[in-house]
């Protein structure tokens, strides 16, 4: 599908952006180390180039609900929103995000390869511009796990070997998959099982075995802080957040890559913006998702850039001077046993399973 409302070429976008006054735009993301990486790689250089002041909002975890409410009220206050792929699919399906033609609205690779070919299969929605490949995985306190550090994800459910509090995200996604895997369901069968009420009950029952020992988190920065404070023995979060607490803060924390769940994160532009705001948002998107900018983000956080042309440009951490490649979720050593997140499944089932999960959580 191609956009039916606005189709601007790269030249037209540049011209339009040049005529915009230096004003403000609100960009929504996840906060913490991730937003810092965007600030350094995208926001600061874009503001210097354009004169636009960027206001940061850390509400991405609530993006779907908030954009639904804004649309209902007829008052869209966000200009560009960072979301995971499954949320982008839902927003696109509901008409809450504008469609993007990658070959006219995104920059080509330096060698002339079209954006569509450069992003390839990661363009999972007509409205989604991917930035990064990341994973949700576990970190653990090296000084609290004894002489046998955890080797697989099911250690999370082993209270005998690893007593103490652990942290899990306060939502169904990922937790349900790990619960089924650790209850004996083959990885290839997880989503077939999870599509049934019985499978959902099975996952919740497994989670119930550790429920009294779980600290439930909502922000990606929560688990790194809990680990740094020694309040939990292990916990889930995004691999880039764990990189920060391990490498930048030198905390006694290590990464458990087993059964890390790969996902995509990227931008959408809300539907219903004025022509001027839409042009500015498109100008920002073209700038922030070009080959060099996506590679630049990897200087600050250990997420793999979504463009094929960006990968060879990933080098060392901007401040630490360490090689970033071994810290990426896609590194062969780290990716020995991954779990592939099913975007379409969660786009279709999320509302129902999430409601069931939250009702179980409240019991």
Secondary structure, DSSP 8 states (H G I E B T S, - for coil): ---SS----HHHHHHHHHTS-S-EEEEE---HHHHHHHIIIIIHHHHHHH--EEEEE--GGGHHHHHHHHHHHT----SEEEEEHHHHHHHHHTT-B----HHHHS---TTS--HHHHHGGG--STT-EEEEEEEEEEEEETTTSTTS---SGGGGG-TTTS-S-EEEESSSTTHHHHHHHTTT--GGGHHHHHTSHHHHHHHHHHHHTTGGGEEEE-STHHHHHHHHTTS-SEEEEEHHHHHIIIIIS--SEEEEEEEEEEEEEEEE-BTT--HHHHHHHHHHHHHHTSHHHHHHHTTTS--EESSHHHHTT--B-TTT--BSGGGSTTSTTTTTTEEE--HHHHHHHHHHHHHHHHHHHH-
